[in-house]
Amino acid sequence: MADCVCVVSEFRAGNFRRVSFEVASEGRRVADALGLPLYGIAVGSGVSDKAEELGFYGVDKVFVADDAALEHYVAETYVPVMAEIIQGLNPAAILLPASVDGKDLSARLAARLQAGLAQDCTEVVCENGVLKAKRPIFAGKCLAWCEWSQGALPMISCRPNVMDCKAADASRKAAVEKVDAAVPEARSRALSVDLDTSGKVELTEAEIIVSGGRGMKGPENFTILEELARELGAAVGASRAAVDAGWRPHSDQVGQTGKVVNPNLYIAVGISGAIQHLAGMGSSKFIVAVNKDPEAPIFSKADFGVVEDLFNFVPVFTEEVRVLKSTC
Ligand SMILES: Cc1cc2nc3c(=O)[nH]c(=O)nc-3n(C[C@H](O)[C@H](O)[C@H](O)COP(=O)(O)OP(=O)(O)OC[C@H]3O[C@@H](n4cnc5c(N)ncnc54)[C@H](O)[C@@H]3O)c2cc1C
């Protein structure tokens, strides 16, 4: 008989990443369905001061390993520390973020804990005490439902920006227990991390994304997308064609070999809608496509399509947004 449900948080540069709160919210739903308490695992440097915040999203108690040696994610240090904490908790299930680091961590942690990992899930259900998780496979062409055999420990990594995040309840603080976990000497360590300080919204956390493709015709033309993005409070993404051409950095690439994003609104501008691009943005909640070719495959995925030359449409649209904002 298990004692809890565990959620693993992600702490970077002094704060929890938003996906930690989504995972905590989903963990709360699972814990309620199983009638168990929800425990959080928080590992990092300076994480103790923030740990009780996980309670705002439903975590009952947080187990904290706070050590300067854990400032940056390194598998060799994080995995044994987390495994040691989790082994003492006897969980019914473990949920973690399917972020870039989270995917690496969850695979290694699953091997260490002999857990059954369902990676990059978009839905978790609990029917009569039995967990099932849904995950897109084959670049989003199929959806697989996973379940675990009797006695297996389910580990579920949750795709960012998909699970419903509870509204923060600041009156509900989690209990915090510091754990004296031994941090092993790693063969490699991060000397420093250069954070993007441009103030750009991170693609995987953006509510709105404006993406440009080969139809933008050159790097200089992305200024019209940046202007639109500024008005909408959006992040700017790109297709691989635009990235391969050197018009945008690889960190902007959306798709199978780029980032998987799930914004509320995805505006694809001058993008044809190749399967590898759809793999990265196909689960966006609302998709708008701007393309001068009415036969472009992106229109079959779009909720709203604009058949027009983007250089005519985007500046007019940006101006309309500006006017609307000033009258609201
Ligand atoms: C293994 C593998 C992995 C890949 N991974 C990715 C990935 O992660 N992400 C990704 O995006 N791709 C990926 N690709 C590449 C993918 O197959 C496509 O080649 C790419 O997505 C095409 O980018 P695009 O839509 O910008 O360009 P195109 O397919 O050339 O489309 C450009 C579009 O712009 C439109 N257009 C042109 N001018 C205008 C205008 N003035 N106004 C309006 N519309 C205009 C055209 O009608 C056209 O539809 C991958 C491919 C492979 C083989």
The ligand as a Tripos MOL2 file, in Angstrom:
@<TRIPOS>MOLECULE
LIG
   53    58     1     0     0
SMALL
NO_CHARGES

@<TRIPOS>ATOM
      1 C1         13.8550   14.7050  -39.5730 C.3       1 LIG1
      2 C2         13.2460   16.0490  -39.8490 C.ar      1 LIG1
      3 C3         12.9840   16.8850  -38.7860 C.ar      1 LIG1
      4 C4         12.4010   18.1280  -39.0090 C.ar      1 LIG1
      5 N1         12.1150   18.9410  -37.9390 N.ar      1 LIG1
      6 C5         11.4640   20.1020  -38.1450 C.ar      1 LIG1
      7 C6         11.0980   20.9370  -37.0640 C.ar      1 LIG1
      8 O1         11.4040   20.6770  -35.9010 O.2       1 LIG1
      9 N2         10.4100   22.0650  -37.3380 N.ar      1 LIG1
     10 C7         10.0550   22.4370  -38.6090 C.ar      1 LIG1
     11 O2          9.4220   23.4860  -38.7830 O.2       1 LIG1
     12 N3         10.4160   21.6690  -39.6470 N.ar      1 LIG1
     13 C8         11.1190   20.5370  -39.4540 C.ar      1 LIG1
     14 N4         11.5110   19.7960  -40.5280 N.ar      1 LIG1
     15 C9         11.3880   20.3820  -41.8740 C.3       1 LIG1
     16 C10         9.9980   20.2680  -42.4750 C.3       1 LIG1
     17 O3          9.8750   19.0440  -43.1640 O.3       1 LIG1
     18 C11         9.7580   21.4290  -43.4690 C.3       1 LIG1
     19 O4         10.7700   21.4140  -44.4460 O.3       1 LIG1
     20 C12         9.7420   22.8050  -42.8210 C.3       1 LIG1
     21 O5          8.8670   22.8110  -41.7180 O.3       1 LIG1
     22 C13         9.2690   23.8270  -43.8590 C.3       1 LIG1
     23 O6          9.3170   25.1040  -43.2750 O.3       1 LIG1
     24 P1          8.3510   26.2340  -43.8260 P.3       1 LIG1
     25 O7          6.9440   25.8210  -43.6590 O.co2     1 LIG1
     26 O8          8.7980   27.5010  -43.2010 O.co2     1 LIG1
     27 O9          8.7750   26.3250  -45.3560 O.3       1 LIG1
     28 P2          7.9950   25.9010  -46.6480 P.3       1 LIG1
     29 O10         7.5160   24.5060  -46.5750 O.co2     1 LIG1
     30 O11         8.8460   26.2820  -47.8080 O.co2     1 LIG1
     31 O12         6.6930   26.8300  -46.6250 O.3       1 LIG1
     32 C14         6.7000   28.2090  -46.8060 C.3       1 LIG1
     33 C15         5.2600   28.6540  -46.8910 C.3       1 LIG1
     34 O13         5.2230   30.0640  -46.9560 O.3       1 LIG1
     35 C16         4.1650   30.4180  -47.8390 C.3       1 LIG1
     36 N5          4.4750   31.7650  -48.3200 N.ar      1 LIG1
     37 C17         5.5090   32.1400  -49.1160 C.ar      1 LIG1
     38 N6          5.4890   33.4700  -49.3190 N.ar      1 LIG1
     39 C18         4.4020   33.9470  -48.6530 C.ar      1 LIG1
     40 C19         3.8420   35.2390  -48.4930 C.ar      1 LIG1
     41 N7          4.4120   36.3190  -49.0460 N.pl3     1 LIG1
     42 N8          2.7190   35.3660  -47.7570 N.ar      1 LIG1
     43 C20         2.1120   34.2750  -47.2010 C.ar      1 LIG1
     44 N9          2.6180   33.0320  -47.3140 N.ar      1 LIG1
     45 C21         3.7520   32.8740  -48.0310 C.ar      1 LIG1
     46 C22         4.1720   29.3650  -48.9040 C.3       1 LIG1
     47 O14         2.9120   29.2820  -49.5410 O.3       1 LIG1
     48 C23         4.5240   28.1200  -48.1190 C.3       1 LIG1
     49 O15         3.3580   27.4400  -47.7170 O.3       1 LIG1
     50 C24        12.0980   18.5520  -40.3230 C.ar      1 LIG1
     51 C25        12.3760   17.7010  -41.3890 C.ar      1 LIG1
     52 C26        12.9450   16.4710  -41.1610 C.ar      1 LIG1
     53 C27        13.2150   15.5510  -42.3250 C.3       1 LIG1
@<TRIPOS>BOND
     1     1     2 1
     2     2     3 ar
     3     2    52 ar
     4     3     4 ar
     5     4     5 ar
     6     4    50 ar
     7     5     6 ar
     8     6     7 ar
     9     6    13 1
    10     7     8 2
    11     7     9 ar
    12     9    10 ar
    13    10    11 2
    14    10    12 ar
    15    12    13 ar
    16    13    14 ar
    17    14    15 1
    18    14    50 ar
    19    15    16 1
    20    16    17 1
    21    16    18 1
    22    18    19 1
    23    18    20 1
    24    20    21 1
    25    20    22 1
    26    22    23 1
    27    23    24 1
    28    24    25 2
    29    24    26 1
    30    24    27 1
    31    27    28 1
    32    28    29 2
    33    28    30 1
    34    28    31 1
    35    31    32 1
    36    32    33 1
    37    33    34 1
    38    33    48 1
    39    34    35 1
    40    35    36 1
    41    35    46 1
    42    36    37 ar
    43    36    45 ar
    44    37    38 ar
    45    38    39 ar
    46    39    40 ar
    47    39    45 ar
    48    40    41 1
    49    40    42 ar
    50    42    43 ar
    51    43    44 ar
    52    44    45 ar
    53    46    47 1
    54    46    48 1
    55    48    49 1
    56    50    51 ar
    57    51    52 ar
    58    52    53 1
@<TRIPOS>SUBSTRUCTURE
     1 LIG1         1 GROUP 0 **** ****
